[in-house]
Amino acid sequence: MKIKDLKPKQLYSVRCPTCIAAVGQQRELIAGGQRNEPHPARKFEAAEASENKMILMDAQTTSGFGLARQ
């Protein structure tokens, strides 16, 4: 998934490796205000996480784990 296609919820679904902001938290400026965008490293981590999640979901669907029994 491309970084520019990520939604804000996806961007904040991972911990920031640069400023160690927790999942769901925005980073703060020294003056105490909120930053408009997450660090680039966090964007990259979020893109990788969503890509890995899609791969895992695809593997479960094709292997039969996600199918209902009849």
Backbone hydrogen bonds in HBPLUS format (Angstrom, degrees):
<---DONOR---> <-ACCEPTOR-->    atom                        ^
c    i                          cat <-CA-CA->   ^        H-A-AA   ^      H-
h    n   atom  resd res      DA  || num        DHA   H-A  angle D-A-AA Bond
n    s   type  num  typ     dist DA aas  dist angle  dist       angle   num
A0005-ASP N   A0002-LYS O   3.08 MM   3  5.37 148.3  2.18 105.8 115.4     1
A0006-LEU N   A0003-ILE O   3.19 MM   3  5.54 165.5  2.21 112.4 116.9     2
A0010-GLN N   A0007-LYS O   2.92 MM   3  5.28 123.3  2.25 108.5 122.9     3
A0011-LEU N   A0007-LYS O   3.01 MM   4  6.36 153.9  2.08 153.8 162.2     4
A0012-TYR N   A0008-PRO O   3.12 MM   4  6.33 152.3  2.20 150.8 156.0     5
A0013-SER N   A0010-GLN O   3.19 MM   3  5.07 164.3  2.22 104.3 107.2     6
A0024-GLY N   A0012-TYR O   2.71 MM  12  4.84 142.4  1.85 148.9 158.8     7
A0016-CYS N   A0021-ALA O   3.03 MM   5  5.15 162.4  2.07 147.1 152.2     8
A0020-ILE N   A0016-CYS O   2.91 MM   4  4.92 126.7  2.20 132.2 141.8     9
A0025-GLN N   A0022-ALA O   3.06 MM   3  5.45 165.3  2.08 130.4 132.9    10
A0035-ARG N   A0027-ARG O   3.28 MM   8  5.99 165.3  2.31 159.9 156.4    11
A0029-LEU N   A0033-GLY O   2.83 MM   4  5.34 169.1  1.84 156.1 159.8    12
A0032-GLY N   A0029-LEU O   2.90 MM   3  5.21 157.8  1.95 110.3 117.7    13
A0042-ARG N   A0039-HIS O   3.08 MM   3  5.31 125.6  2.39 103.1 116.3    14
A0043-LYS N   A0039-HIS O   3.17 MM   4  6.57 153.0  2.25 149.8 157.6    15
A0044-PHE N   A0040-PRO O   2.99 MM   4  6.27 158.2  2.03 150.4 155.8    16
A0045-GLU N   A0041-ALA O   2.96 MM   4  6.19 159.9  2.00 145.6 150.9    17
A0046-ALA N   A0042-ARG O   2.91 MM   4  6.08 157.1  1.96 147.7 153.8    18
A0047-ALA N   A0043-LYS O   2.97 MM   4  6.21 153.7  2.04 146.9 153.9    19
A0048-GLU N   A0044-PHE O   2.99 MM   4  6.26 160.0  2.03 151.9 157.1    20
A0049-ALA N   A0045-GLU O   2.88 MM   4  6.06 158.4  1.93 148.2 154.6    21
A0050-SER N   A0046-ALA O   2.97 MM   4  6.13 161.6  2.00 148.1 152.5    22
A0051-GLU N   A0047-ALA O   3.01 MM   4  6.10 150.1  2.10 141.7 150.4    23
A0052-ASN N   A0048-GLU O   2.85 MM   4  6.05 160.7  1.88 151.7 156.7    24
A0053-LYS N   A0049-ALA O   2.94 MM   4  6.09 151.7  2.02 143.4 151.4    25
A0054-MET N   A0050-SER O   3.00 MM   4  6.19 152.7  2.08 140.4 147.1    26
A0055-ILE N   A0051-GLU O   3.00 MM   4  6.27 155.7  2.06 148.3 154.9    27
A0056-LEU N   A0052-ASN O   2.92 MM   4  6.11 159.1  1.96 147.6 153.2    28
A0057-MET N   A0053-LYS O   2.91 MM   4  6.10 161.4  1.94 148.9 153.9    29
A0058-ASP N   A0054-MET O   2.93 MM   4  6.04 153.5  2.00 143.9 151.4    30
A0059-ALA N   A0055-ILE O   2.94 MM   4  6.16 153.4  2.01 146.3 153.4    31
A0060-GLN N   A0056-LEU O   3.00 MM   4  6.25 155.4  2.06 149.3 155.6    32
A0061-THR N   A0057-MET O   3.05 MM   4  6.22 153.4  2.12 144.2 151.2    33
A0062-THR N   A0058-ASP O   3.09 MM   4  6.29 161.0  2.13 148.8 153.1    34
A0063-SER N   A0059-ALA O   3.03 MM   4  6.08 138.1  2.21 140.0 150.8    35
A0065-PHE N   A0060-GLN O   3.03 MM   5  5.12 127.4  2.32 151.7 156.2    36
A0067-LEU N   A0064-GLY O   3.43 MM   3  5.37 164.9  2.45 102.3 106.5    37
